[in-house]
Amino acid sequence: MKTFVSLASHSAIPPPPSSITSFSKNSSGQISISYLQPIWAADRYRKNFPLSSIKFQQRLPGFAHEKIGHHSAISTAIKDTSITTHEEMENMDIFHVDPYLEKCKDHLFYRWRRYTEQKEAIEKYEGSLEDFARGYLKFGFIREDDGIVYREWAPAAQEAQLIGDFNGWHGSNHSMVKNQFGVWTIKIPDSNGKSPIPHGSKVKFHFKHDNGVWVDRIPAWITYATVDPTIFAAPYDGVYWDPPPSERYQFQYPRPPKPEAPRIYEAHVGMSSEEPRVSSYREFADNVLPRIKKNNYNTVQLMAIMEHSYYGSFGYHVTNFFAVSSRSGTPEDLKYLIDKAHSLGLQVLMDVVHSHASNNVTDGLNGFDVGQSTQLSYFHTEERGYHKLWDSRLFNYNNWEVLRFLLSNLRWWLDEYNFDGFRFDGVTSMLYHHHGINKSFTGDYSEYFGFDTDVDAVVYLMLANTVIHSILPDATVIAEDVSGMPTLGRPVSEGGVGFDYRLAMGIPDRWIDYLKNKSDDQWSMQEITSCLINRRYSEKCIAYAESHDQAIVGDKTMAFLLMDKDMYIGMSALEPASPIVDRGIALHKMIHFITMALGGDGYLNFMGNEFGHPEWIDFPREGNGWSYDKCRRQWNLVDTDHLRYKFMNAFDRAMNALEDSFQFLSSTKQIVSYTSDEEKVIVFERGDLVFVFNFHTENTYDGFKVGCDLPGKYRVALDSDALEFGGHGRVGHDVDHFTSPEGEPGKPETNFNNRPNSFKVLSPPQTCVAYYKVDESLNGIEHEAAEVYKAEEGLDHGAQEVSQLSNMLEGVEDSDLESAEVSEEDEEAEPITADLVTRYNLLHQKMIMTLSSIS
C-alpha cells in the first residue's frame, strides 16, 4: 500500500573517501559522469501532490516517547532488567557503517535501550522472545488431550461466553473466566471421546460492554473465517479449523535455498484467473506458478493472504490476522500452493500488514475496542489510533499483548504455512507519528531520528526482525518504506532495524512521471541514472519499474501508458507494428531492464506486467457495477502466438535468466561510466556485464566506443532488439568485440571514461544490449556448446552453464561425437537440473551439446 507522502529531492550525502565520482569529456566534448561503488546517498525521490509539502522542523534528535507522554504498561516489569552499557552502544556497528549517524547518537542509543529493555523483559517473564511469539499455542482455540481450551484477551469485557454451532449459539452454559491480565478462558471437555466443537463449525466470542450491551465478535486468533456468499454484505463467521489427519495437508518439499538476489513475482491469487471471478489457491498453484518458474523468477510474493472482509481493499484492510483469505480456499489449499512453489524452487513471501487494521467492527479486531483506554486495547485511542487517509485503526506497539499478538502472527505464518519471509506493508506509516502524510523528506537525518519518530513502532520492527531471523535465519524480509530512513536495512545486532531489503519506491514514480509528462527528447539520462543508483550502498533495495500500485484504478499499467488504445488494435504480429506499438514495446523492455540492472539488489514485477498487461486494475465495487472485468489477468494475450505480448514476455524471461547466470544483482561492482543527455545513452557495468542503453528515438551509433574494466573479447549476452523479442535484429550476435587499452596503466585520469579498456559496438535507437566477456580459456567443444546455446536461446547463460557443459564433456574427444545422437527421452543422458533436458545437434556433422530451459 502506498504511503501518502510528498517527497522533495534528498539533499546530497557527501561520499566517503572510498567512493569516486569523476567527470571527463570525450572527443566530441560530451561530458561523461562516472559513478564508482560504493554509492553513498539517501534514496532520492520526487513526487508532487496537490497539497503543498510541509517541511519538517529542524530539531535535535529527541525522544518521541517523552514528547508524546505515553507510558509503558510494563514499565514496572522492566525496571530491574539490565541494559547495554554506554561503551557497547558507542561501538555499535551502525556508526562504523555510516559515520553521519554520529550526530543522531542520542536518539539511536535511546532506541537501542528501548529495544533491549523490551526484549529482556519478555525473556524474563515469557521465557524467550521465540516462545513469546508462540502465542497461538496459548490463545485462540487450543486442542488438548481431553478437550478444547479457548482464550481471548479482552480486558474491557465485563462478561464473556463462547457461542457457535456447537451450542446452538446460546452461551449460558459456556461462560468464560477472566484473570488479572484481562484474559478470558474456558475449557470444554470432550464428549464420549469426540471433540466438543466439530471441525468446520462456526464460532464467535460473545461479551458484554460496561454499558450492559452484549456483542458478538470473531475470535481475534481465529485461523479461518467465512461469509455466506449468497447474502450481500453478510457478516463473517469465525470457523473452528481442526481437520482430521487424513484431511491435513502434509508438506512434502523443503524450503529452497535463499537466493543471492531475489527476483520477485508479486501476485494476487484472487485476481489471477483469466475468467472474471475470484481464483483459488490450487488454481494459482497449478496454473500460475509454472508460468512464474518458466520466466525464471526465484521468489513469489503473495498479496491479500490475510483475511479481509472488503475485497476491494487489495488485502490491506485486514480483519482476521491469523486467517487465510477464504475467498480463495482453505488453509490446506494455501499449504498446497506454498509446497508446490517450493517444489519448483521458488521462495514464497507474504505481504504482511501490521501497519494498521481494518476499521470494520463486525468482522475485525476493531470490534474488541469498546471505548477502553489504549493499554486495554489493541489500538491507540483518539487521533493517534486512527489513520485519516486509510480509514483504519493504528496499533499500540507499546502494549504487551499487542506485541504478543503481532509477533506470534509472524511466527504463525512461518511455522504453520512454511512462508519464507515477508514484505511489510506501510512501514513509513509506522515509523513516524505523522505517518508520512504530506511530509517532505529531504535527507536531513533529523527527519528520521527526532520527535516525529514513533520509537514504539521502530522497536516493534526490531523485535519482529529478531524473531523472524531467529526462527528462520534465511528469511527474506522487505520493508515498504518511502522515507529512506537510515539503518532500516541494517541488522538489529548492529543497531539497525533489521530488514534485508527496502523497496526502491522512487523508481516507478519517476518512470510514471516521464511517461505522463515528458516527451522522449526531454528524458534526462543523468536524471534517470541518478534516480536508479541514488541509494544507501550499505542497505539493499528491491528495484521495480511498476507494481500493483501503478495500475490501480485511476492509473494504468506501464504498457497501457506507452501504447494506450493501440493495444486494442495494433498487437498482431502478422502485420508491421505501428510506430506507437514499436516504441511502446521497445521502451517497455528498456525500462524494465535498466531498472533491474541498475536500480537495486533485487527485482520485482507485478503479475501480468511481464508481458505488458493492458488497461488497469479495478476490483468489483458499486462504482463499476461489481464487475470483475478489470480484476483478472488476461493470460490468453501472451498465450496467443500471433500477438506481440509474447515478445515482452520472452524478454522478461531472458533478462531473469541472464541475472540467474551472471548474478549481477548480488555483485558489488556497479559503475556508470557514461551518460549523455544529447546522445540519450547510458553505459554502465554491473558485475561481469557491460550494458549499453540508447534511448534516442532516431540515432544509431555505429562504432560507439564503450569503456570496460577487463581486456579481452566481448559478445552479446542479451539484446532487446533481437527478433525473438519483437525487435528488428540490427545487432549482430556473432560479432567479436575486442578491447583496446586506454591510457596509461595506473592512471585513471588517462583512461576512457575512467575505464582502462574499451570496445566498439553498434547501438540502434531505443535498444539495450548487455555484453559479456568471453572466457577464452575454454576448449573448442565447450566454446562451441556455449555459443550454440546462446544463439538458440537469444542469450548466454554464462559461466555456470558453461561449467556444467565442461563437466559433461570432460574426457570426450571430438571424434567420439561424430556419430553420437542422444534423444531427449534417453534416460542415460546426465540431467543438469529437474527442469532441463539435454539434446545433441550436429554442427557440420559434429555433435554439439546444447541446453534448452523448459518448465
Secondary structure, DSSP 8 states (H G I E B T S, - for coil): ----------------TT-EEEEEE-TT--EEEEEESS-B---------SS--B------S--HHHHHT---TTHHHHTTS----HHHHHT-HHHHH-GGGGGGHHHHHHHHHHHHHHHHHHHHHHS-HHHHT-GGGTSEEEEETTEEEEEEE-TT-SEEEEEEGGGTT--TTSB-EE-TTSEEEEEEE-BTTB-SS-TT-EEEEEEE-TTS-EEEE--TT-S-EE--TTSTT---EEE-----GGGS----S------SS-EEEEEESTT-SSSSS---HHHIIIIIHHHHHHTT--EEEEES-EE-S-GGGTT-S-SEEEEE-GGG--HHHHHHHHHHHHHTT-EEEEEE--S-EE--TTTSGGGG-SS--GGGSSB--GGGGEETTTTEE-B-TT-HHHHHHHHHHHHHHHHHH---EEEETTHHHHHBTTTTTTB---S-GGGTSSTTB-HHHHHHHHHHHHHHHHH-TT-EEEE--SS--TTTTS-GGGTS---SEEE-THHHHHHHHHHHH--GGG--HHHHHHHHH-SBTTS-EEE-S--SGGGBTTS--HHHHHHTTHHHHS-BTTS---HHHHHHHHHHHHHHHHHHHHH-SEEEEETTGGGT--S-B----GGGTS--TTSS--HHHHH-TTBTHHHHHHHHHHHHHHHHHH--TT-S-EEEEEEETTTTEEEEEETTEEEEEE--SS--EEEEEEEESS-SEEEEEEETTSGGGTS---S-SS--EE-EE-S-TT-GGGSBTTBSEEEEEEE-TTEEEEEEE--TTS-HHHHHHHHHHHHHHTB--HHHHHHHHHHHHTT--GGGGSS----TT-TTS--SSTTEEEEEEEETTEEEEEEEE--
